[in-house]
Each structure stands twice: as C-alpha cells, then as structure tokens.
C-alpha cells in the first residue's frame, strides 16, 4: 500500500494577489482574516464514515477534521481540511456517500455550497491543492440560508450567495494561512457573520437526528412522529424546510451508511441479517436502496473494497 502523499502548504504572497483587488479590500481582509485564533480547535479522532473508498482516500489525500467552537456547535458537525499532492500522478476522484448535511467548501479559486445529494458526490483532484470546509448538522444550515433547504437539494450554489465576504481576496488569504487553527478560526468568523440563531424547529430536527443515530429500533416516520409527539404531516414539512429531505430519506441514509461501514470492516457480511436489523421486510428492498445511495449493490461494494485492499 502506498504511503499518504506529503503535502507542503502553499503560502500565498498577498503582494501577488491580482491587481483587480483594490487596496481597501485587501486591507479589510488583512484585518479580518490574518489574526491569531483565540480558541483552540480540537481534532476529531474518529474518521468520517462517509468515504466511499476509505482506504484510497487516506492514501491519496491528507484529511483533517476539527470540532467547531461552542458558539457554532449547534449548527456545525465538523470543519475539515483536505490536502493533496498528485504532481506527476493521475488525477484522483474523491467520492463521498450521500449524507443528510450541507457543506461549505473553499479553495483559493472558488467557494461553493453543496446541498444534500441524491447519490455519490464526486470531486476530481489534480496536481497540488487544498480545500477547507464546514459540514453542517442536519438542519444546521437553515439559519444561514434562511430559506427552504429543499431549494438547494442536489444543487451547488456559489458561497457568495449566502456569505458575501467569501470573495476572491478572502479565499486567497484564507488558504494562505500557515496553520489549521488560523484557517478554521477565520472560517468561523465568516460563519458567525450571519448571526445564526437556534429555534424550536432546529432543536426538534437535532433531537430526531440524534435519536435516529442512537436508537436502531427507530425505523419509521410513524415511530418518529409518535416518539416526538408531532404529526407526520408537520414532521415532513419541518424536514423539507430545515433539512432539505424528508425524515424517511434521512432514516434510510443513516442506516445504509452504517451498512456500508460493515462492508469495509467485515470480510463477508450477512446481508440478509443486516437488512432485517435495518428494518427491511425484504432483502431485495434493502439491496435496491443500497444501490441507489452507494451506487453499487452490497456484494459489489464488498468486492470493490477487497480489490483495493489487494492492490
């Protein structure tokens, strides 16, 4: 197995920022971006389970994940930084399983917001580069967008549509900072500029998502509605507005992510038993949902992981 590529961070010289930035703009960016972080961000020890190919992802890339500050913890699941150095190598297509979260991603030349995707999300990486991003909790992006989240489901929009400060000068300065701590601190400054607020619907979505993660017997929308004393119609409305997908889709995604994790850990999973544990009455329904979300049938995905391990 190849060792992870070493990445040497590129430091951008602000004197070389293109001349279409006026001096006032650069001065403002220097004042707001190039500052010493007052809060120490703790690195997540548990790797994100959504990588379609967890082995190759950590071979080709350096992936670092950080917990948010207490101020943003109600909205942000994690901040992440991905670096790569593929000079002299073929490009690498990074694949993420569809989850129930919105992501804000920033490179030196672009910044975008990715809504919840229907299938596997792919991003091609070439040469040398880095991306810093923030992964929102389900419902956590609503206070920033202040609009129905279903309007960006399966879409990408420019970050500047929500965060006007995420312009070219900001991006160059952000990616030129020398430490993860400094970059994340300034990402949080950008996020906090929107002054997000918690409301009862967001608290409800957060509680339901935590229940789905921890209670494997919570399997249907009817059971969720009963447990949280809310009508199914209201539940559907709140989820579409705050999350971008319905509660049934969230249930399915969370369960299938767990099933995909088994494929990477167990040599020969008993898929019939897995299907029953996930609440499926027929294994064929489980296989169809797995293929829809992961892009491969369970047995194909297991073989895919084995082939990579044997290279």
C-alpha positions as CSV (number, residue, x, y, z in Angstrom):
1,X,0.0,0.0,0.0
2,X,1.3,3.4,-0.9
3,X,2.1,5.9,1.8
4,X,0.0,9.0,2.0
5,X,1.4,11.8,-0.1
6,X,3.1,14.5,1.8
7,X,1.6,17.9,1.3
8,X,3.6,21.1,1.6
9,X,1.2,24.0,2.2
10,X,1.5,26.7,-0.4
11,X,1.8,30.2,1.1
12,X,0.3,32.9,-0.9
13,X,2.1,36.2,-1.1
14,X,-0.6,38.9,-0.8
15,X,1.6,41.3,-2.8
16,X,0.9,39.0,-5.8
17,X,-2.9,39.0,-5.5
18,X,-4.3,40.2,-8.9
19,X,-4.5,43.9,-9.3
20,X,-8.2,44.0,-9.6
21,X,-8.4,43.9,-5.8
22,X,-8.3,47.5,-4.5
23,X,-6.1,48.4,-1.5
24,X,-9.1,49.0,0.8
25,X,-10.4,45.4,0.1
26,X,-7.0,43.9,0.8
27,X,-6.7,45.9,4.0
28,X,-10.1,44.8,5.2
29,X,-9.2,41.1,4.5
30,X,-5.9,41.5,6.3
31,X,-7.7,43.0,9.4
32,X,-10.4,40.2,9.5
33,X,-8.5,37.2,8.2
34,X,-4.9,37.3,9.3
35,X,-5.4,37.2,13.0
36,X,-4.4,34.8,15.8
37,X,-7.2,32.4,16.8
38,X,-8.4,32.9,20.4
39,X,-9.9,29.4,20.6
40,X,-8.1,26.1,20.2
41,X,-10.0,23.7,17.8
42,X,-9.8,20.1,18.8
43,X,-9.1,17.5,16.1
44,X,-11.7,14.7,15.7
45,X,-10.2,11.3,16.4
46,X,-12.9,9.4,14.7
47,X,-12.8,9.4,11.0
48,X,-15.8,10.4,9.0
49,X,-17.6,7.2,7.8
50,X,-18.9,8.7,4.6
51,X,-15.9,8.0,2.3
52,X,-16.9,5.6,-0.4
53,X,-13.3,4.4,-0.6
54,X,-11.8,5.0,2.9
55,X,-8.6,3.2,2.1
56,X,-7.6,5.0,-1.1
57,X,-8.9,8.3,0.2
58,X,-6.4,8.3,3.0
59,X,-3.7,7.1,0.7
60,X,-4.0,9.9,-1.8
61,X,-5.1,12.7,0.5
62,X,-4.5,14.2,3.9
63,X,-7.8,14.7,5.6
64,X,-8.0,16.5,8.9
65,X,-11.3,17.1,10.8
66,X,-11.9,19.5,13.7
67,X,-14.8,20.1,16.1
68,X,-16.4,23.5,16.0
69,X,-16.3,26.1,18.8
70,X,-19.2,26.0,21.3
71,X,-20.8,29.0,19.5
72,X,-21.2,27.1,16.3
73,X,-21.7,23.6,17.8
74,X,-25.5,23.7,17.4
75,X,-25.1,24.2,13.6
76,X,-21.7,22.7,12.6
77,X,-20.9,19.0,12.7
78,X,-17.2,19.5,11.9
79,X,-14.7,21.6,10.0
80,X,-12.5,19.7,7.6
81,X,-9.3,20.3,5.6
82,X,-8.3,18.2,2.6
83,X,-4.8,18.5,1.1
84,X,-3.3,16.6,-1.8
85,X,-0.1,16.5,-3.8
86,X,-0.6,14.5,-7.0
87,X,2.1,16.1,-9.1
88,X,3.4,13.5,-11.6
89,X,0.4,11.3,-10.9
90,X,-3.0,10.7,-12.4
91,X,-5.9,12.8,-11.1
92,X,-7.9,11.3,-8.2
93,X,-11.7,11.3,-8.0
94,X,-12.8,11.7,-4.3
95,X,-16.1,10.1,-3.6
96,X,-18.5,10.8,-0.7
97,X,-21.6,8.8,0.2
98,X,-24.8,10.9,0.3
99,X,-25.5,12.1,3.8
100,X,-28.0,14.5,5.3
101,X,-25.7,17.5,5.6
102,X,-24.9,20.7,3.6
103,X,-21.2,21.5,3.1
104,X,-19.4,24.8,2.6
105,X,-16.2,24.4,0.6
106,X,-13.5,26.9,-0.1
107,X,-10.5,26.7,-2.5
108,X,-8.2,29.7,-3.4
109,X,-10.0,30.0,-6.8
110,X,-13.6,29.1,-5.8
111,X,-16.1,28.7,-2.9
112,X,-19.3,26.8,-3.1
113,X,-22.2,25.3,-1.0
114,X,-23.3,21.7,-1.7
115,X,-26.8,20.8,-0.8
116,X,-27.8,17.3,0.2
117,X,-27.1,15.0,-2.8
118,X,-29.2,12.2,-4.2
119,X,-26.3,9.9,-5.0
120,X,-22.5,9.7,-4.5
121,X,-20.8,13.1,-4.6
122,X,-17.6,13.2,-6.7
123,X,-14.8,15.8,-6.9
124,X,-11.7,15.4,-9.1
125,X,-8.4,16.4,-7.6
126,X,-5.4,17.2,-9.7
127,X,-1.8,18.5,-9.1
128,X,-1.4,20.1,-5.7
129,X,-4.1,21.8,-3.7
130,X,-6.2,22.2,-0.6
131,X,-9.8,22.7,0.4
132,X,-11.2,23.9,3.7
133,X,-14.8,23.3,4.5
134,X,-17.5,23.1,7.1
135,X,-20.1,20.3,7.3
136,X,-23.4,21.4,8.8
137,X,-25.5,19.3,11.0
138,X,-28.9,18.2,9.5
139,X,-31.0,21.4,9.7
140,X,-27.9,23.4,10.8
141,X,-27.7,25.4,7.5
142,X,-31.2,26.8,7.7
143,X,-30.3,29.7,10.0
144,X,-27.6,30.7,7.4
145,X,-29.7,30.3,4.3
146,X,-32.9,31.5,5.8
147,X,-34.8,29.7,3.0
148,X,-36.3,26.3,2.4
149,X,-33.4,23.9,2.2
150,X,-35.1,21.8,-0.5
151,X,-34.3,24.7,-2.9
152,X,-30.6,23.6,-2.9
153,X,-31.1,19.8,-2.6
154,X,-28.9,18.1,-5.3
155,X,-27.5,21.5,-6.2
156,X,-24.4,23.5,-5.8
157,X,-24.5,27.3,-5.4
158,X,-21.9,30.0,-5.1
159,X,-20.9,30.6,-1.5
160,X,-21.1,34.3,-2.1
161,X,-24.9,33.9,-2.4
162,X,-25.0,33.3,1.3
163,X,-21.6,34.6,2.6
164,X,-20.9,37.8,0.7
165,X,-17.5,38.1,2.3
166,X,-16.3,34.9,0.6
167,X,-14.8,36.8,-2.3
168,X,-11.5,36.2,-4.1
169,X,-9.4,38.2,-1.7
170,X,-10.8,36.3,1.3
171,X,-10.2,33.0,-0.4
172,X,-6.6,33.7,-1.3
173,X,-5.9,35.0,2.2
174,X,-7.6,32.1,4.0
175,X,-5.8,29.4,2.0
176,X,-2.5,31.2,2.6
177,X,-2.6,31.0,6.4
178,X,0.1,28.8,7.9
179,X,-1.9,26.7,10.4
180,X,-5.2,24.8,10.5
181,X,-6.1,26.7,13.7
182,X,-5.9,30.0,11.9
183,X,-7.8,28.8,8.9
184,X,-10.6,27.4,11.0
185,X,-10.8,30.5,13.2
186,X,-11.4,32.6,10.1
187,X,-13.9,30.2,8.7
188,X,-15.8,30.5,11.9
189,X,-15.6,34.3,11.7
190,X,-17.2,34.0,8.2
191,X,-19.9,31.8,9.5
192,X,-20.7,33.9,12.6
193,X,-21.1,37.0,10.4
194,X,-24.5,35.6,9.5
195,X,-25.5,35.7,13.2
196,X,-27.2,32.2,13.2
197,X,-29.9,31.6,15.8
198,X,-31.4,28.4,17.2
199,X,-35.1,28.0,17.0
200,X,-37.5,25.3,18.2
201,X,-37.7,23.6,14.8
202,X,-33.9,23.3,14.6
203,X,-33.9,21.8,18.1
204,X,-36.5,19.3,17.1
205,X,-34.5,18.2,14.0
206,X,-31.3,17.9,16.0
207,X,-33.1,15.7,18.6
208,X,-34.6,13.5,16.0
209,X,-31.3,13.0,14.2
210,X,-29.6,12.1,17.5
211,X,-32.4,9.6,18.2
212,X,-32.0,8.1,14.7
213,X,-28.3,7.6,15.3
214,X,-28.6,6.0,18.7
215,X,-31.8,4.0,18.5
216,X,-31.6,1.3,15.9
217,X,-35.2,0.3,16.6
218,X,-36.5,3.7,15.5
219,X,-37.2,2.7,11.9
220,X,-40.3,4.5,10.5
221,X,-41.6,8.0,10.2
222,X,-44.7,7.0,12.1
223,X,-42.5,5.9,15.1
224,X,-40.6,9.2,15.0
225,X,-43.8,11.2,14.9
226,X,-45.2,9.2,17.9
227,X,-42.0,9.5,19.9
228,X,-41.7,13.2,19.5
229,X,-45.5,13.9,19.7
230,X,-45.8,15.5,16.3
231,X,-48.0,14.8,13.3
232,X,-46.4,13.1,10.3
233,X,-47.5,16.0,8.1
234,X,-45.8,18.6,10.3
235,X,-42.7,16.3,10.6
236,X,-42.5,16.1,6.8
237,X,-42.9,19.9,6.4
238,X,-40.2,20.7,9.0
239,X,-37.7,18.3,7.5
240,X,-38.2,19.5,3.9
241,X,-37.8,23.1,5.1
242,X,-34.9,22.7,7.5
243,X,-33.0,19.7,6.2
244,X,-33.9,19.5,2.5
245,X,-35.1,15.9,2.5
246,X,-37.9,14.0,4.3
247,X,-37.4,12.0,7.6
248,X,-37.8,8.7,5.7
249,X,-34.8,9.6,3.5
250,X,-32.7,10.6,6.5
251,X,-33.5,7.3,8.2
252,X,-32.5,5.4,5.1
253,X,-29.3,7.3,4.5
254,X,-28.2,6.8,8.1
255,X,-28.9,3.1,8.2
256,X,-27.2,2.5,4.8
257,X,-24.1,4.4,5.8
258,X,-23.8,2.0,8.7
259,X,-24.3,-0.9,6.3
260,X,-21.6,0.4,4.0
261,X,-19.3,0.7,7.0
262,X,-19.7,-3.0,7.6
263,X,-18.5,-3.8,4.1
264,X,-15.2,-2.1,4.9
265,X,-14.8,-3.8,8.2
266,X,-16.2,-7.4,7.9
267,X,-14.9,-9.8,5.3
268,X,-18.3,-11.4,4.4
269,X,-21.3,-9.6,5.9
270,X,-24.6,-11.5,6.3
271,X,-26.7,-9.1,4.2
272,X,-29.9,-10.8,4.9
273,X,-29.4,-10.3,8.7
274,X,-28.2,-6.7,8.0
275,X,-31.4,-6.0,6.1
276,X,-33.6,-7.3,9.0
277,X,-31.6,-5.3,11.5
278,X,-32.2,-2.1,9.5
279,X,-35.9,-2.7,9.5
280,X,-36.3,-4.1,5.9
281,X,-39.0,-6.7,5.4
282,X,-37.4,-7.9,2.2
283,X,-33.7,-8.1,1.4
284,X,-34.5,-7.0,-2.2
285,X,-35.7,-3.6,-0.9
286,X,-32.5,-3.2,1.1
287,X,-30.4,-4.0,-2.0
288,X,-32.3,-1.5,-4.1
289,X,-31.9,1.2,-1.6
290,X,-28.2,0.4,-1.0
291,X,-27.5,0.6,-4.7
292,X,-29.4,3.8,-5.1
293,X,-27.4,5.5,-2.3
294,X,-24.0,3.9,-2.6
295,X,-24.0,3.3,-6.4
296,X,-23.2,-0.4,-6.1
297,X,-25.1,-3.5,-4.8
298,X,-23.8,-4.7,-1.4
299,X,-21.9,-7.6,-2.8
300,X,-20.3,-5.4,-5.5
301,X,-19.3,-2.9,-2.9
302,X,-17.6,-5.6,-0.7
303,X,-15.7,-6.8,-3.8
304,X,-14.8,-3.2,-4.7
305,X,-13.2,-2.8,-1.2
306,X,-11.4,-6.1,-1.4
307,X,-9.9,-5.3,-4.8
308,X,-8.5,-2.1,-3.5
309,X,-7.0,-3.9,-0.4
310,X,-5.3,-6.4,-2.7
311,X,-3.6,-3.9,-4.9
